[in-house]
Each structure stands twice: as structure tokens, then as C-alpha cells.
Amino acid sequence: MTRFHVIPLLVVGAILIFGAGCIQQPGVPPMDTIPPVTGHEAMLLLLDDTATRMQDALSGLDRATADAADALGTTGPSGPGADAVLGRIVAAHPAVLTAITLDRDGVVLAAEPDGAKVLLGRRLDDSAVTQAIATRNPLVSDLFPLAQGGDAVVIIHPVFSPDGTNTGMVSTAFVPHDLLAPIAGDASGGTSCTFMVIQTDGRILYDADPGQVGRGTLDDPLYEDFPEILAIARQAAGNRTGFGTYSFYSTGPGKIVQKETFWTTIGLHDIGWRVMVIRES
């Protein structure tokens, strides 16, 4: 071995020795003696992780809808090929209620699952469909009543033929609570925290207490005696992140307790949902 080979090895050895000395500096406790994160820091870490998982789930439904729009450009908006494409959306997540195609006038051309076929030939004129027809851009609706019953949110993507002609749209209807509940339940397990997800208009999409889902925090009589809740809802409407304290019932009707919350935002296509981590203080 020549000296030109020895020098790099000596340098590497010196770096390793120096690095080891840095890692084991006096006064730095071993990892197993570092105290666990608690208080607000723990809440924020939990919120960040949970919001990321919720965003991934929401984005997954958006990708499934976008992929379907691409496929429908080839198969056409109706027929066995379209049904197969829509079936893949329905299978994407248990929260999905229906997947349908519509023409440029909002008339339903194909629908899955079988229970949704009552919509075939019906013209849908809800605000989400009307906006999608006008803009030909992907969108996410607010929570609204479905023609076939129940409340849901829809993700809509335009469909274009291979020559670039807009032939209609594909719409995925899903229940936000069913999409978010498994994530929130898993995240809050073993902690003193719960989660709530609201639209910017204050309507509740998910809550640990199912009785709260669908209520509007800005206008529901249930919250009239809790001005701090109204203040936080207004603050959350205009701010993607924040912190607040308020008094309200413990989970389910019962005693009134003090609570604190941090929130952040997830969403798609210019629609933001506020994800709130909550703890009794």
C-alpha cells in the first residue's frame, strides 16, 4: 500500500474518532433518559402527524378520482368500461358512497355501486356540479345533502377525450367522518387528546362525539351559551393555524370542562379543513 492510500484512511479514522467524541460529549444524556415530550409540544406533534395522515387519505381519494377521469377519457362516460372505472373508485376506501359520471349538462350517465344506479338519467343541479360545469376544473364541495340521501362531500374532476374535448365529469361522493374517524381514533388512543375537523364555515365534519357531526359551530343553538367556541370558530375561519381555549361539555352531554386546542389545515383544490387537536386543560 502506498502512502497515497494510507492518508485517506487516516483521515477517515480521525473523522470517526472525532465523531464518536462528539456523540458522547460529557453532559449529553443517553436517549433513554431524555424526558418524553409533554404538554403543548406533545399536542403539536400529535396534530402534525394526524393532519399529515388525514391529508394523505384525502389526497388518495383525489388521485383515485383523477385517475378515473383519465381512464374515462378513453372508455367513454358510460358502458361496461366506465362502470369498471367507477367501481375502482368505490373500492378505493370504505368512506366512498358513490362514483358517477355526468355529461356537460349535469346528467348522470353511469353510476356505481348498484344502489347508485337510481341516479341514471337524472340531472344534478347542486352547486358543486354547477361550478364544475362552469369552470371545468377539479373541485371539492362543502358537506351537502345528496340526492340519494345522506350528507357527503364530493370530489369532481373534468373528463377530456384524447383530442382534448371536455366530455363531462366524474364525481366521487364520500363521508368525511368515515374517512377521518379511523385516523383520529388511532391517533388519540392512549392519549388525553381528541380531534375535531371543521369546514371554514364552522360546520363539523368529524368529532369524537358523533352527535356533533354536521352541526354548525357558528349558528347551532347548542353553542349559544359558549361564546369562546364561537370566537374560536371565527378565528379558525380566517386562519390556517391557531390556538384557543374554551369551555364545553366533556365528550357527550355531561359536565362542562375547560379545553384547549391547536389547529392546522388540510385540503384540496382551494378548500381547507381545519384539523383541531383538543385536550381538557
FIVOLO-326980 format. One record per residue (C-alpha): residue in three letters; x, y, z. Coordinates in nm, 4 decimals. Layout:
N
<pt res="ALA" X="X" Y="Y" Z="Z"/>
...
***
This chain:
281
<pt res="MET" X="0.0000" Y="0.0000" Z="0.0000"/>
<pt res="THR" X="0.1434" Y="0.3409" Z="-0.0942"/>
<pt res="ARG" X="0.1298" Y="0.6472" Z="0.1261"/>
<pt res="PHE" X="-0.1327" Y="0.7957" Z="-0.1074"/>
<pt res="HIS" X="-0.3688" Y="0.5213" Z="0.0053"/>
<pt res="VAL" X="-0.2790" Y="0.5463" Z="0.3741"/>
<pt res="ILE" X="-0.3580" Y="0.9169" Z="0.4092"/>
<pt res="PRO" X="-0.7306" Y="0.8907" Z="0.3208"/>
<pt res="LEU" X="-0.7692" Y="0.6010" Z="0.5635"/>
<pt res="LEU" X="-0.6075" Y="0.8032" Z="0.8406"/>
<pt res="VAL" X="-0.8386" Y="1.0942" Z="0.7648"/>
<pt res="VAL" X="-1.1442" Y="0.8686" Z="0.7751"/>
<pt res="GLY" X="-1.0253" Y="0.7194" Z="1.1023"/>
<pt res="ALA" X="-0.9742" Y="1.0637" Z="1.2531"/>
<pt res="ILE" X="-1.3233" Y="1.1690" Z="1.1451"/>
<pt res="LEU" X="-1.4764" Y="0.8606" Z="1.3031"/>
<pt res="ILE" X="-1.2894" Y="0.9129" Z="1.6272"/>
<pt res="PHE" X="-1.3816" Y="1.2818" Z="1.6340"/>
<pt res="GLY" X="-1.7415" Y="1.1997" Z="1.5514"/>
<pt res="ALA" X="-1.7580" Y="0.9444" Z="1.8276"/>
<pt res="GLY" X="-1.6249" Y="1.2003" Z="2.0692"/>
<pt res="CYS" X="-1.8945" Y="1.4471" Z="1.9624"/>
<pt res="ILE" X="-2.1713" Y="1.1925" Z="2.0028"/>
<pt res="GLN" X="-2.0593" Y="1.1051" Z="2.3534"/>
<pt res="GLN" X="-1.9910" Y="1.4530" Z="2.4852"/>
<pt res="PRO" X="-1.9992" Y="1.4867" Z="2.8631"/>
<pt res="GLY" X="-2.3310" Y="1.6222" Z="2.9835"/>
<pt res="VAL" X="-2.5428" Y="1.4808" Z="2.6984"/>
<pt res="PRO" X="-2.7843" Y="1.2222" Z="2.8471"/>
<pt res="PRO" X="-2.8384" Y="0.8880" Z="2.6733"/>
<pt res="MET" X="-3.1517" Y="0.8732" Z="2.4607"/>
<pt res="ASP" X="-3.3381" Y="0.6537" Z="2.7092"/>
<pt res="THR" X="-3.3023" Y="0.9189" Z="2.9818"/>
<pt res="ILE" X="-3.4405" Y="1.2114" Z="2.7777"/>
<pt res="PRO" X="-3.7822" Y="1.3001" Z="2.9235"/>
<pt res="PRO" X="-4.0822" Y="1.2404" Z="2.6961"/>
<pt res="VAL" X="-4.2448" Y="1.5319" Z="2.5176"/>
<pt res="THR" X="-4.5481" Y="1.6589" Z="2.7083"/>
<pt res="GLY" X="-4.7928" Y="1.9497" Z="2.7179"/>
<pt res="HIS" X="-4.8353" Y="2.1762" Z="2.4197"/>
<pt res="GLU" X="-4.5327" Y="2.0323" Z="2.2419"/>
<pt res="ALA" X="-4.6893" Y="1.6863" Z="2.2522"/>
<pt res="MET" X="-5.0195" Y="1.8242" Z="2.1248"/>
<pt res="LEU" X="-4.8478" Y="1.9928" Z="1.8308"/>
<pt res="LEU" X="-4.6516" Y="1.6809" Z="1.7376"/>
<pt res="LEU" X="-4.9696" Y="1.4732" Z="1.7528"/>
<pt res="LEU" X="-5.1563" Y="1.7299" Z="1.5456"/>
<pt res="ASP" X="-4.8869" Y="1.7408" Z="1.2784"/>
<pt res="ASP" X="-4.8714" Y="1.3634" Z="1.2435"/>
<pt res="THR" X="-5.2503" Y="1.3201" Z="1.2391"/>
<pt res="ALA" X="-5.3096" Y="1.6024" Z="0.9917"/>
<pt res="THR" X="-5.0487" Y="1.4511" Z="0.7593"/>
<pt res="ARG" X="-5.2270" Y="1.1154" Z="0.7679"/>
<pt res="MET" X="-5.5655" Y="1.2801" Z="0.7095"/>
<pt res="GLN" X="-5.4237" Y="1.4748" Z="0.4159"/>
<pt res="ASP" X="-5.2837" Y="1.1539" Z="0.2695"/>
<pt res="ALA" X="-5.6263" Y="0.9880" Z="0.2918"/>
<pt res="LEU" X="-5.7989" Y="1.2852" Z="0.1299"/>
<pt res="SER" X="-5.5345" Y="1.3101" Z="-0.1411"/>
<pt res="GLY" X="-5.5747" Y="0.9384" Z="-0.2062"/>
<pt res="LEU" X="-5.9412" Y="0.9855" Z="-0.2965"/>
<pt res="ASP" X="-5.8472" Y="1.2791" Z="-0.5166"/>
<pt res="ARG" X="-5.5879" Y="1.0700" Z="-0.7012"/>
<pt res="ALA" X="-5.8398" Y="0.7883" Z="-0.7473"/>
<pt res="THR" X="-6.0857" Y="1.0367" Z="-0.8983"/>
<pt res="ALA" X="-5.8203" Y="1.1968" Z="-1.1203"/>
<pt res="ASP" X="-5.7044" Y="0.8539" Z="-1.2425"/>
<pt res="ALA" X="-6.0666" Y="0.7668" Z="-1.3206"/>
<pt res="ALA" X="-6.1059" Y="1.0884" Z="-1.5198"/>
<pt res="ASP" X="-5.8022" Y="0.9924" Z="-1.7290"/>
<pt res="ALA" X="-5.9358" Y="0.6417" Z="-1.7898"/>
<pt res="LEU" X="-6.2861" Y="0.7662" Z="-1.8749"/>
<pt res="GLY" X="-6.1376" Y="0.9848" Z="-2.1456"/>
<pt res="THR" X="-6.0613" Y="0.6588" Z="-2.3245"/>
<pt res="THR" X="-6.3508" Y="0.4335" Z="-2.2209"/>
<pt res="GLY" X="-6.6172" Y="0.6992" Z="-2.2607"/>
<pt res="PRO" X="-6.8563" Y="0.8180" Z="-1.9871"/>
<pt res="SER" X="-7.0916" Y="0.5180" Z="-1.9936"/>
<pt res="GLY" X="-7.0972" Y="0.1470" Z="-2.0638"/>
<pt res="PRO" X="-6.9125" Y="-0.1508" Z="-1.9108"/>
<pt res="GLY" X="-6.5747" Y="0.0211" Z="-1.9334"/>
<pt res="ALA" X="-6.6973" Y="0.3250" Z="-1.7429"/>
<pt res="ASP" X="-6.8666" Y="0.1040" Z="-1.4828"/>
<pt res="ALA" X="-6.5381" Y="-0.0778" Z="-1.4230"/>
<pt res="VAL" X="-6.3543" Y="0.2527" Z="-1.3772"/>
<pt res="LEU" X="-6.6149" Y="0.3794" Z="-1.1307"/>
<pt res="GLY" X="-6.6029" Y="0.0504" Z="-0.9441"/>
<pt res="ARG" X="-6.2347" Y="0.1064" Z="-0.8746"/>
<pt res="ILE" X="-6.3155" Y="0.4390" Z="-0.7092"/>
<pt res="VAL" X="-6.5811" Y="0.2796" Z="-0.4890"/>
<pt res="ALA" X="-6.3281" Y="0.0162" Z="-0.3836"/>
<pt res="ALA" X="-6.0646" Y="0.2791" Z="-0.3003"/>
<pt res="HIS" X="-6.1967" Y="0.3452" Z="0.0529"/>
<pt res="PRO" X="-6.4959" Y="0.2390" Z="0.2673"/>
<pt res="ALA" X="-6.5882" Y="0.6076" Z="0.3057"/>
<pt res="VAL" X="-6.6821" Y="0.6306" Z="-0.0632"/>
<pt res="LEU" X="-7.0589" Y="0.6226" Z="-0.1188"/>
<pt res="THR" X="-7.0902" Y="0.6625" Z="-0.4945"/>
<pt res="ALA" X="-6.8901" Y="0.7327" Z="-0.8076"/>
<pt res="ILE" X="-7.0750" Y="0.8741" Z="-1.1079"/>
<pt res="THR" X="-7.0109" Y="1.0274" Z="-1.4485"/>
<pt res="LEU" X="-7.2067" Y="1.3253" Z="-1.5746"/>
<pt res="ASP" X="-7.2312" Y="1.4932" Z="-1.9112"/>
<pt res="ARG" X="-7.1711" Y="1.8645" Z="-1.9635"/>
<pt res="ASP" X="-7.5310" Y="1.9392" Z="-1.8617"/>
<pt res="GLY" X="-7.5022" Y="1.7532" Z="-1.5318"/>
<pt res="VAL" X="-7.6998" Y="1.4433" Z="-1.6410"/>
<pt res="VAL" X="-7.5802" Y="1.1193" Z="-1.4787"/>
<pt res="LEU" X="-7.4507" Y="0.8729" Z="-1.7401"/>
<pt res="ALA" X="-7.3007" Y="0.5966" Z="-1.5239"/>
<pt res="ALA" X="-7.3060" Y="0.5185" Z="-1.1529"/>
<pt res="GLU" X="-7.1570" Y="0.2720" Z="-0.9055"/>
<pt res="PRO" X="-7.2323" Y="0.0808" Z="-0.6888"/>
<pt res="ASP" X="-7.5596" Y="-0.0764" Z="-0.7973"/>
<pt res="GLY" X="-7.7551" Y="0.1212" Z="-0.5397"/>
<pt res="ALA" X="-7.6488" Y="0.4444" Z="-0.7096"/>
<pt res="LYS" X="-7.7952" Y="0.3495" Z="-1.0456"/>
<pt res="VAL" X="-8.1234" Y="0.5161" Z="-0.9444"/>
<pt res="LEU" X="-7.9398" Y="0.8355" Z="-1.0409"/>
<pt res="LEU" X="-7.9009" Y="0.7354" Z="-1.4070"/>
<pt res="GLY" X="-8.0595" Y="0.9902" Z="-1.6363"/>
<pt res="ARG" X="-8.1151" Y="1.2376" Z="-1.3529"/>
<pt res="ARG" X="-7.9885" Y="1.5925" Z="-1.3931"/>
<pt res="LEU" X="-7.7980" Y="1.7086" Z="-1.0857"/>
<pt res="ASP" X="-7.8039" Y="2.0820" Z="-1.0279"/>
<pt res="ASP" X="-7.6333" Y="2.1166" Z="-0.6896"/>
<pt res="SER" X="-7.3785" Y="2.3926" Z="-0.6530"/>
<pt res="ALA" X="-7.0752" Y="2.1643" Z="-0.6869"/>
<pt res="VAL" X="-7.1900" Y="2.0249" Z="-1.0209"/>
<pt res="THR" X="-7.2878" Y="2.3698" Z="-1.1450"/>
<pt res="GLN" X="-6.9451" Y="2.5071" Z="-1.0531"/>
<pt res="ALA" X="-6.7676" Y="2.2121" Z="-1.2153"/>
<pt res="ILE" X="-6.9643" Y="2.2634" Z="-1.5369"/>
<pt res="ALA" X="-6.8784" Y="2.6332" Z="-1.5393"/>
<pt res="THR" X="-6.5078" Y="2.6064" Z="-1.4582"/>
<pt res="ARG" X="-6.4109" Y="2.2603" Z="-1.5908"/>
<pt res="ASN" X="-6.1608" Y="2.2447" Z="-1.3064"/>
<pt res="PRO" X="-6.1214" Y="1.9891" Z="-1.0254"/>
<pt res="LEU" X="-6.3045" Y="2.0869" Z="-0.7086"/>
<pt res="VAL" X="-6.4081" Y="1.9699" Z="-0.3640"/>
<pt res="SER" X="-6.7502" Y="2.0626" Z="-0.2309"/>
<pt res="ASP" X="-6.8637" Y="2.1527" Z="0.1177"/>
<pt res="LEU" X="-7.0733" Y="1.8998" Z="0.3063"/>
<pt res="PHE" X="-7.4180" Y="1.8866" Z="0.1451"/>
<pt res="PRO" X="-7.7248" Y="1.6570" Z="0.1214"/>
<pt res="LEU" X="-7.7073" Y="1.4013" Z="-0.1577"/>
<pt res="ALA" X="-7.9931" Y="1.3388" Z="-0.3987"/>
<pt res="GLN" X="-7.9982" Y="0.9740" Z="-0.2888"/>
<pt res="GLY" X="-7.9988" Y="1.0703" Z="0.0801"/>
<pt res="GLY" X="-7.7370" Y="1.1423" Z="0.3448"/>
<pt res="ASP" X="-7.4695" Y="1.4101" Z="0.3682"/>
<pt res="ALA" X="-7.1387" Y="1.3879" Z="0.1875"/>
<pt res="VAL" X="-6.8581" Y="1.5763" Z="0.0201"/>
<pt res="VAL" X="-6.7832" Y="1.5289" Z="-0.3493"/>
<pt res="ILE" X="-6.4577" Y="1.5456" Z="-0.5407"/>
<pt res="ILE" X="-6.5165" Y="1.6287" Z="-0.9076"/>
<pt res="HIS" X="-6.2697" Y="1.6075" Z="-1.1948"/>
<pt res="PRO" X="-6.3390" Y="1.7019" Z="-1.5577"/>
<pt res="VAL" X="-6.3111" Y="1.4310" Z="-1.8222"/>
<pt res="PHE" X="-6.1435" Y="1.5025" Z="-2.1556"/>
<pt res="SER" X="-6.1341" Y="1.2861" Z="-2.4653"/>
<pt res="PRO" X="-5.7983" Y="1.2089" Z="-2.6322"/>
<pt res="ASP" X="-5.8444" Y="1.5104" Z="-2.8635"/>
<pt res="GLY" X="-5.8895" Y="1.7435" Z="-2.5643"/>
<pt res="THR" X="-6.2680" Y="1.7807" Z="-2.5814"/>
<pt res="ASN" X="-6.4430" Y="1.8095" Z="-2.2457"/>
<pt res="THR" X="-6.6969" Y="1.5265" Z="-2.2384"/>
<pt res="GLY" X="-6.8243" Y="1.5727" Z="-1.8840"/>
<pt res="MET" X="-6.7001" Y="1.4932" Z="-1.5358"/>
<pt res="VAL" X="-6.6552" Y="1.2216" Z="-1.2765"/>
<pt res="SER" X="-6.7734" Y="1.2723" Z="-0.9190"/>
<pt res="THR" X="-6.6757" Y="1.0797" Z="-0.6058"/>
<pt res="ALA" X="-6.9082" Y="1.1192" Z="-0.3068"/>
<pt res="PHE" X="-6.7714" Y="1.0251" Z="0.0353"/>
<pt res="VAL" X="-6.8495" Y="1.0714" Z="0.4039"/>
<pt res="PRO" X="-6.5730" Y="1.2797" Z="0.5687"/>
<pt res="HIS" X="-6.6414" Y="1.1332" Z="0.9124"/>
<pt res="ASP" X="-6.5865" Y="0.7797" Z="0.7799"/>
<pt res="LEU" X="-6.2645" Y="0.8860" Z="0.6078"/>
<pt res="LEU" X="-6.1199" Y="1.0603" Z="0.9137"/>
<pt res="ALA" X="-6.2521" Y="0.8565" Z="1.2073"/>
<pt res="PRO" X="-6.0055" Y="0.5642" Z="1.1818"/>
<pt res="ILE" X="-5.7116" Y="0.8046" Z="1.1691"/>
<pt res="ALA" X="-5.8325" Y="1.0225" Z="1.4564"/>
<pt res="GLY" X="-5.9234" Y="0.7223" Z="1.6693"/>
<pt res="ASP" X="-5.5836" Y="0.5637" Z="1.6207"/>
<pt res="ALA" X="-5.4008" Y="0.8910" Z="1.6913"/>
<pt res="SER" X="-5.5894" Y="0.9719" Z="2.0110"/>
<pt res="GLY" X="-5.5668" Y="0.6212" Z="2.1548"/>
<pt res="GLY" X="-5.3585" Y="0.6180" Z="2.4706"/>
<pt res="THR" X="-5.3551" Y="0.9990" Z="2.4921"/>
<pt res="SER" X="-5.5692" Y="1.2603" Z="2.6639"/>
<pt res="CYS" X="-5.6407" Y="1.4283" Z="2.3291"/>
<pt res="THR" X="-5.9308" Y="1.4117" Z="2.0867"/>
<pt res="PHE" X="-5.9784" Y="1.5580" Z="1.7392"/>
<pt res="MET" X="-6.2324" Y="1.7648" Z="1.5540"/>
<pt res="VAL" X="-6.2347" Y="1.8637" Z="1.1853"/>
<pt res="ILE" X="-6.4427" Y="2.1570" Z="1.0633"/>
<pt res="GLN" X="-6.5048" Y="2.3476" Z="0.7440"/>
<pt res="THR" X="-6.4125" Y="2.7148" Z="0.7364"/>
<pt res="ASP" X="-6.7827" Y="2.7951" Z="0.7765"/>
<pt res="GLY" X="-6.7736" Y="2.6141" Z="1.1118"/>
<pt res="ARG" X="-6.9625" Y="2.3008" Z="1.0113"/>
<pt res="ILE" X="-6.8270" Y="1.9920" Z="1.1842"/>
<pt res="LEU" X="-6.7044" Y="1.7120" Z="0.9576"/>
<pt res="TYR" X="-6.5577" Y="1.4909" Z="1.2295"/>
<pt res="ASP" X="-6.5772" Y="1.4839" Z="1.6079"/>
<pt res="ALA" X="-6.5043" Y="1.2224" Z="1.8711"/>
<pt res="ASP" X="-6.8687" Y="1.2694" Z="1.9741"/>
<pt res="PRO" X="-7.0708" Y="1.1584" Z="1.6668"/>
<pt res="GLY" X="-7.3606" Y="1.3718" Z="1.7860"/>
<pt res="GLN" X="-7.1649" Y="1.6838" Z="1.6948"/>
<pt res="VAL" X="-7.1042" Y="1.5871" Z="1.3303"/>
<pt res="GLY" X="-7.2935" Y="1.8073" Z="1.0845"/>
<pt res="ARG" X="-7.3580" Y="2.0845" Z="1.3344"/>
<pt res="GLY" X="-7.2526" Y="2.4401" Z="1.2580"/>
<pt res="THR" X="-7.0413" Y="2.5901" Z="1.5352"/>
<pt res="LEU" X="-7.1282" Y="2.9415" Z="1.4194"/>
<pt res="ASP" X="-7.5060" Y="2.9076" Z="1.4176"/>
<pt res="ASP" X="-7.6194" Y="2.5961" Z="1.6068"/>
<pt res="PRO" X="-7.8221" Y="2.6771" Z="1.9235"/>
<pt res="LEU" X="-7.6175" Y="2.4149" Z="2.1113"/>
<pt res="TYR" X="-7.3221" Y="2.6548" Z="2.1192"/>
<pt res="GLU" X="-7.5070" Y="2.9758" Z="2.2024"/>
<pt res="ASP" X="-7.4075" Y="2.9584" Z="2.5690"/>
<pt res="PHE" X="-7.0400" Y="2.9062" Z="2.4861"/>
<pt res="PRO" X="-6.9068" Y="3.2304" Z="2.3352"/>
<pt res="GLU" X="-6.5477" Y="3.1015" Z="2.3382"/>
<pt res="ILE" X="-6.6461" Y="2.8339" Z="2.0846"/>
<pt res="LEU" X="-6.7943" Y="3.0966" Z="1.8557"/>
<pt res="ALA" X="-6.4780" Y="3.3051" Z="1.8903"/>
<pt res="ILE" X="-6.2525" Y="3.0100" Z="1.8034"/>
<pt res="ALA" X="-6.4728" Y="2.9126" Z="1.5080"/>
<pt res="ARG" X="-6.4477" Y="3.2670" Z="1.3720"/>
<pt res="GLN" X="-6.0728" Y="3.2705" Z="1.4309"/>
<pt res="ALA" X="-6.0306" Y="2.9324" Z="1.2594"/>
<pt res="ALA" X="-6.2357" Y="3.0516" Z="0.9619"/>
<pt res="GLY" X="-5.9730" Y="3.3105" Z="0.8773"/>
<pt res="ASN" X="-5.6529" Y="3.1462" Z="0.9997"/>
<pt res="ARG" X="-5.4953" Y="2.8244" Z="0.8771"/>
<pt res="THR" X="-5.3302" Y="2.7632" Z="1.2137"/>
<pt res="GLY" X="-5.4018" Y="2.8805" Z="1.5648"/>
<pt res="PHE" X="-5.4630" Y="2.8151" Z="1.9334"/>
<pt res="GLY" X="-5.7516" Y="2.8814" Z="2.1674"/>
<pt res="THR" X="-5.9183" Y="2.7855" Z="2.4936"/>
<pt res="TYR" X="-6.2873" Y="2.7390" Z="2.5650"/>
<pt res="SER" X="-6.5382" Y="2.5694" Z="2.7929"/>
<pt res="PHE" X="-6.7744" Y="2.2976" Z="2.6726"/>
<pt res="TYR" X="-6.9158" Y="1.9631" Z="2.7692"/>
<pt res="SER" X="-6.6842" Y="1.6717" Z="2.8195"/>
<pt res="THR" X="-6.7280" Y="1.4171" Z="2.5364"/>
<pt res="GLY" X="-7.1039" Y="1.3698" Z="2.5110"/>
<pt res="PRO" X="-7.3560" Y="1.5681" Z="2.7224"/>
<pt res="GLY" X="-7.2301" Y="1.5964" Z="3.0775"/>
<pt res="LYS" X="-7.0221" Y="1.8252" Z="3.2916"/>
<pt res="ILE" X="-6.8699" Y="2.1402" Z="3.1474"/>
<pt res="VAL" X="-6.4892" Y="2.1450" Z="3.1392"/>
<pt res="GLN" X="-6.2146" Y="2.3735" Z="3.0164"/>
<pt res="LYS" X="-6.0477" Y="2.2733" Z="2.6922"/>
<pt res="GLU" X="-5.7622" Y="2.3946" Z="2.4756"/>
<pt res="THR" X="-5.6997" Y="2.3398" Z="2.1081"/>
<pt res="PHE" X="-5.4410" Y="2.3844" Z="1.8383"/>
<pt res="TRP" X="-5.5409" Y="2.3597" Z="1.4750"/>
<pt res="THR" X="-5.3873" Y="2.3318" Z="1.1317"/>
<pt res="THR" X="-5.5263" Y="2.2920" Z="0.7784"/>
<pt res="ILE" X="-5.5598" Y="2.0151" Z="0.5227"/>
<pt res="GLY" X="-5.7484" Y="2.0292" Z="0.1945"/>
<pt res="LEU" X="-5.7673" Y="2.0084" Z="-0.1828"/>
<pt res="HIS" X="-5.8390" Y="2.2465" Z="-0.4694"/>
<pt res="ASP" X="-5.8621" Y="2.5645" Z="-0.2568"/>
<pt res="ILE" X="-6.0888" Y="2.4040" Z="0.0053"/>
<pt res="GLY" X="-5.9399" Y="2.3945" Z="0.3559"/>
<pt res="TRP" X="-6.0469" Y="2.1824" Z="0.6514"/>
<pt res="ARG" X="-5.9318" Y="2.2801" Z="0.9991"/>
<pt res="VAL" X="-5.7954" Y="1.9847" Z="1.1931"/>
<pt res="MET" X="-5.8123" Y="2.0552" Z="1.5673"/>
<pt res="VAL" X="-5.6406" Y="1.8600" Z="1.8448"/>
<pt res="ILE" X="-5.8247" Y="1.9130" Z="2.1759"/>
<pt res="ARG" X="-5.7346" Y="1.8440" Z="2.5358"/>
<pt res="GLU" X="-5.9114" Y="1.9140" Z="2.8637"/>
<pt res="SER" X="-5.6971" Y="2.1658" Z="3.0496"/>
***
